[in-house]
Amino acid sequence: MQRRLLLGALAAPLAARAQGWPDRPLRMVIPWPPGGGNDIVGRIFADQLGKRLGQPVVVENRGGSNGVLGAEIVAKARPDGNTLMFHSVTSHVVNVALYPRLPYDTFGDFIPAALPGFGMMAVQVNPRLGITSFTQLVARVRAAPGRYSYASFGNGSAAHLAGEMLKQRLGLQMEHVPYRGGAAAVTDVISGAMPINIGGINTTAAAIRGNLVTSLAVTGARRSELLPEVPTIAEVTELKDFDVGVTYALWLPAGTPMPIIDRVAAECAAIMADPAVLAPLLENGMEPLPPMDAEQRMARVRRDAELLGQVVRTARVSLE
């Protein structure tokens, strides 16, 4: 309540200043350590936004607690458009279910100014298993309950949640084995130490190109531009609404004037329309989402929160 009163008091002067925005360098908080998918893609956006806005966008990595530490900084920042956050919807909203208490209101303290892209994952196996389709994999796992394990790039990650959703909806009994990152997970699948991996297409690209893993299905609503020959899970199962992955987002603190939000949304759309920029984004696993207005963006955020929150609660997912 106090924050809302403060935002109301700031609204008029901020709206007036919005006409000259941006008039100084911007700060983009990425609530993850350097080198991961959010960081790599976020830095591309920071660079492009800086060029288009005429002010540098300085990246600040503030990793910790699955993104909570960095998000808290942005939630408490002055809503003048000078502090942004590049953080996946997936991680941001699933924290509501993972943590009993957060130092901010996930839906009240942030505005999704842009949802430019989506990073889907692939279900992969070691070729020596002799499994060449997702249907065969489901049959194999069902025939040997509890015998098979699947790797993901971490507890509470999009890959973990996709695996738990498959278990719940297809009646599969598999053990989840979390790794510290996708590279370690796919390495064990290549060696035969793990039979199944659910991993980002970008982090497993080298293994895919070298035929070291067999990609059976992708987790998005449509086929990946990077793996066009691999079907979606919706195509090969009864799960026609299956759509799980990393939805990349650019957030602003609640109370940011609408002209600034609209400007950020428009610039992000222009960035995604530039083939020279889209190419490196695709290489890093981010594929474009259709343009959305403010209402559609928030609907997508709430859809992910409900879908992933239900998986967390049903599977009793924890970060430990």
C-alpha positions in Angstrom: 0.0 0.0 0.0 2.8 2.4 0.9 4.5 1.7 -2.4 1.3 2.4 -4.3 0.8 5.7 -2.5 4.4 6.6 -3.4 3.9 5.7 -7.0 0.8 7.9 -7.1 2.7 10.8 -5.7 5.4 10.4 -8.3 3.1 9.8 -11.3 2.7 13.4 -12.4 6.3 14.5 -12.4 7.4 11.2 -14.0 4.8 11.5 -16.7 6.2 15.0 -17.5 9.7 13.7 -17.7 8.7 10.8 -19.9 8.6 13.2 -22.9 12.4 13.7 -22.7 13.2 10.1 -21.9 15.9 8.8 -22.0 18.1 11.7 -21.0 20.9 9.7 -19.3 22.4 6.2 -19.3 20.1 3.3 -18.4 20.7 0.4 -16.1 19.6 -3.2 -17.2 19.6 -5.6 -14.3 20.1 -9.2 -15.3 19.4 -11.3 -12.1 21.8 -14.1 -13.2 25.6 -14.5 -13.3 27.4 -13.7 -16.5 27.5 -16.3 -19.3 24.1 -18.0 -19.1 21.2 -17.7 -21.6 19.5 -14.8 -19.9 22.8 -12.9 -19.7 23.9 -13.6 -23.4 20.5 -12.7 -24.8 20.0 -9.8 -22.4 23.3 -8.2 -23.4 22.3 -8.3 -27.1 19.2 -6.4 -26.2 21.1 -3.9 -24.0 23.4 -3.1 -26.9 20.6 -2.7 -29.4 18.4 -0.7 -27.1 21.4 1.6 -26.4 21.8 2.2 -30.1 18.2 2.9 -30.8 17.5 5.0 -27.7 20.7 7.1 -28.0 21.8 6.3 -24.5 24.1 3.5 -23.3 22.4 0.6 -21.5 24.7 -0.6 -18.8 24.3 -4.3 -17.8 24.4 -5.1 -14.1 24.5 -8.8 -13.2 22.9 -9.4 -9.8 22.6 -13.2 -9.5 21.2 -15.1 -6.6 18.2 -17.0 -5.3 16.9 -18.0 -8.7 16.7 -14.3 -9.8 15.1 -13.0 -6.6 18.0 -10.8 -5.5 18.1 -8.9 -8.8 14.3 -8.6 -9.1 14.1 -7.0 -5.7 16.5 -4.3 -6.8 14.3 -3.5 -9.8 11.0 -3.7 -7.8 12.4 -1.0 -5.4 13.9 1.2 -8.2 12.4 4.6 -9.1 9.9 4.0 -11.9 11.3 6.5 -14.3 12.3 4.2 -17.1 16.0 4.3 -16.2 16.1 0.8 -14.6 15.1 -2.2 -16.6 15.3 -6.0 -16.0 16.0 -8.8 -18.5 14.6 -11.9 -16.8 12.7 -14.8 -18.1 9.0 -15.0 -17.3 9.5 -18.7 -16.5 12.0 -18.1 -13.6 10.3 -14.9 -12.4 6.8 -16.4 -12.0 7.8 -19.8 -10.8 9.5 -18.2 -7.8 6.0 -17.5 -6.5 5.5 -21.2 -6.0 9.1 -22.1 -5.1 9.5 -19.5 -2.2 7.1 -19.2 0.7 7.7 -15.4 0.8 9.2 -13.0 -1.7 10.5 -9.4 -1.0 8.2 -8.0 -3.7 4.8 -8.6 -5.4 5.6 -10.5 -8.6 2.4 -9.2 -10.4 2.1 -5.8 -8.7 5.6 -4.5 -8.8 6.7 -5.2 -12.4 5.4 -4.5 -15.9 6.3 -6.8 -18.8 7.3 -4.2 -21.4 8.2 -6.8 -24.0 8.2 -10.5 -24.5 10.4 -10.7 -27.5 11.3 -14.4 -27.7 11.0 -17.9 -26.5 13.7 -20.5 -25.8 12.3 -24.0 -26.2 14.0 -27.2 -25.2 14.5 -30.6 -26.8 14.0 -34.1 -25.3 17.2 -36.0 -26.1 18.6 -39.5 -25.7 21.9 -41.3 -26.2 21.8 -42.8 -29.7 23.0 -46.1 -28.2 19.5 -46.6 -26.6 18.1 -47.3 -30.1 15.2 -44.9 -29.6 14.4 -42.9 -32.6 11.0 -41.3 -31.7 9.3 -39.7 -28.7 6.6 -42.4 -29.0 9.2 -45.1 -28.6 10.7 -43.3 -25.6 7.3 -43.1 -23.8 6.7 -46.8 -24.5 10.1 -47.7 -23.1 9.7 -45.7 -19.9 6.2 -47.0 -19.3 7.4 -50.5 -19.7 10.1 -50.0 -17.0 8.7 -47.7 -14.3 11.4 -46.1 -12.3 14.2 -47.4 -14.3 14.9 -44.3 -16.4 16.2 -40.9 -15.2 16.2 -37.6 -17.0 18.7 -34.8 -16.7 17.9 -31.1 -16.6 20.0 -27.9 -16.2 18.8 -27.4 -12.6 16.1 -27.7 -9.9 13.2 -25.5 -10.7 14.4 -24.8 -14.2 12.2 -24.8 -17.3 13.7 -28.2 -18.3 12.9 -29.6 -14.9 9.3 -28.3 -15.0 8.9 -29.6 -18.5 10.0 -33.1 -17.4 7.6 -33.1 -14.4 4.8 -32.0 -16.6 5.5 -34.9 -19.0 5.6 -37.3 -16.1 2.3 -36.0 -14.7 0.4 -35.9 -18.0 1.7 -39.1 -19.6 1.9 -41.2 -16.5 5.6 -41.7 -16.6 7.8 -42.7 -13.7 11.2 -41.2 -14.1 13.7 -39.8 -11.6 14.9 -36.2 -12.1 18.6 -35.6 -11.9 19.5 -31.9 -11.7 22.8 -30.6 -13.1 24.6 -27.3 -12.7 24.0 -26.1 -16.2 23.1 -27.7 -19.5 26.6 -28.5 -20.7 27.2 -30.9 -17.8 23.8 -32.6 -18.3 24.3 -33.3 -22.0 27.9 -34.5 -21.4 26.6 -37.3 -19.2 24.0 -38.2 -21.8 26.7 -38.4 -24.5 28.8 -40.7 -22.2 25.9 -42.9 -21.4 25.8 -42.0 -17.7 22.3 -40.6 -18.2 19.8 -41.9 -20.7 17.6 -38.8 -21.2 18.2 -35.1 -21.3 15.8 -32.1 -21.5 18.0 -29.3 -22.5 18.1 -26.0 -24.3 18.7 -26.3 -28.0 21.5 -23.7 -27.9 23.4 -25.4 -25.2 23.2 -28.8 -26.9 23.7 -27.6 -30.4 27.2 -29.0 -30.8 26.0 -32.4 -29.6 23.1 -32.3 -32.0 25.4 -31.4 -35.0 27.8 -34.2 -34.1 25.0 -36.7 -33.8 26.0 -37.4 -30.2 22.4 -37.1 -29.0 19.1 -37.9 -30.7 16.5 -35.1 -30.4 13.1 -36.7 -30.2 10.7 -33.7 -29.7 10.8 -30.0 -28.8 8.8 -28.5 -25.9 7.3 -25.4 -27.7 4.0 -24.9 -29.4 5.6 -24.9 -32.8 8.7 -26.5 -34.3 12.0 -24.9 -33.6 13.7 -22.9 -36.5 16.9 -24.5 -35.3 15.5 -28.1 -35.4 12.8 -27.9 -38.1 12.8 -31.7 -38.6 12.0 -32.5 -35.0 8.3 -32.6 -34.0 6.7 -30.8 -31.1 5.4 -32.9 -28.2 2.0 -31.7 -29.1 2.4 -33.3 -32.6 3.3 -36.8 -31.3 1.2 -37.1 -28.1 -2.3 -36.3 -26.9 -0.9 -33.2 -25.1 -2.1 -30.7 -27.7 -1.5 -27.7 -25.5 2.0 -28.5 -24.4 4.1 -25.4 -24.6 6.9 -25.1 -22.0 10.2 -23.2 -22.3 12.0 -20.0 -21.4 9.9 -16.9 -22.3 12.4 -14.0 -22.4 11.1 -10.7 -21.0 12.1 -7.1 -20.5 10.5 -5.7 -17.3 10.1 -2.2 -15.9 9.1 -1.2 -12.3 5.4 -0.7 -11.7 4.4 3.0 -12.1 6.7 3.6 -15.1 4.8 6.0 -17.4 3.0 4.4 -20.2 4.8 6.4 -23.0 8.1 4.8 -21.8 6.6 1.3 -21.7 5.2 1.8 -25.2 8.6 3.1 -26.4 10.5 0.1 -25.0 7.9 -2.3 -26.5 8.2 -0.6 -29.9 12.0 -0.7 -29.8 12.1 -4.3 -28.9 9.8 -5.2 -31.7 12.1 -3.3 -34.1 15.1 -5.2 -32.7 13.3 -8.5 -33.4 12.5 -7.4 -36.9 16.1 -6.8 -37.8 17.6 -9.9 -39.5 21.1 -8.9 -38.5 20.1 -9.0 -34.8 17.8 -12.0 -35.1 20.5 -14.2 -36.4 22.7 -14.2 -33.2 19.5 -14.4 -31.0 18.5 -17.6 -32.9 22.1 -19.0 -32.4 21.6 -18.5 -28.7 18.3 -20.3 -28.6 15.8 -17.4 -28.6 13.1 -17.6 -31.3 10.7 -14.7 -31.9 7.3 -14.6 -30.4 4.4 -12.8 -32.1 4.0 -9.1 -31.2 1.8 -8.6 -28.2 0.0 -5.6 -26.7 0.1 -4.9 -22.9 -2.9 -7.0 -22.1 -1.6 -10.0 -24.1 1.8 -9.8 -22.4 0.2 -9.9 -18.9 -2.0 -12.7 -20.0 1.0 -14.7 -21.1 2.7 -14.0 -17.7 -0.3 -15.1 -15.7 -0.7 -18.2 -17.9 2.9 -19.3 -17.2 2.5 -18.6 -13.5 -0.6 -20.8 -13.3 0.8 -23.6 -15.5 4.2 -23.8 -13.9 2.9 -23.1 -10.4 0.6 -26.1 -10.6 3.5 -28.3 -11.7 5.7 -27.1 -8.8 2.9 -27.8 -6.3 1.9 -31.2 -7.7 5.5 -32.5 -8.0 6.6 -30.8 -4.8 9.5 -29.2 -6.6 12.1 -27.4 -4.4 15.4 -25.7 -5.0 17.2 -28.0 -2.6 
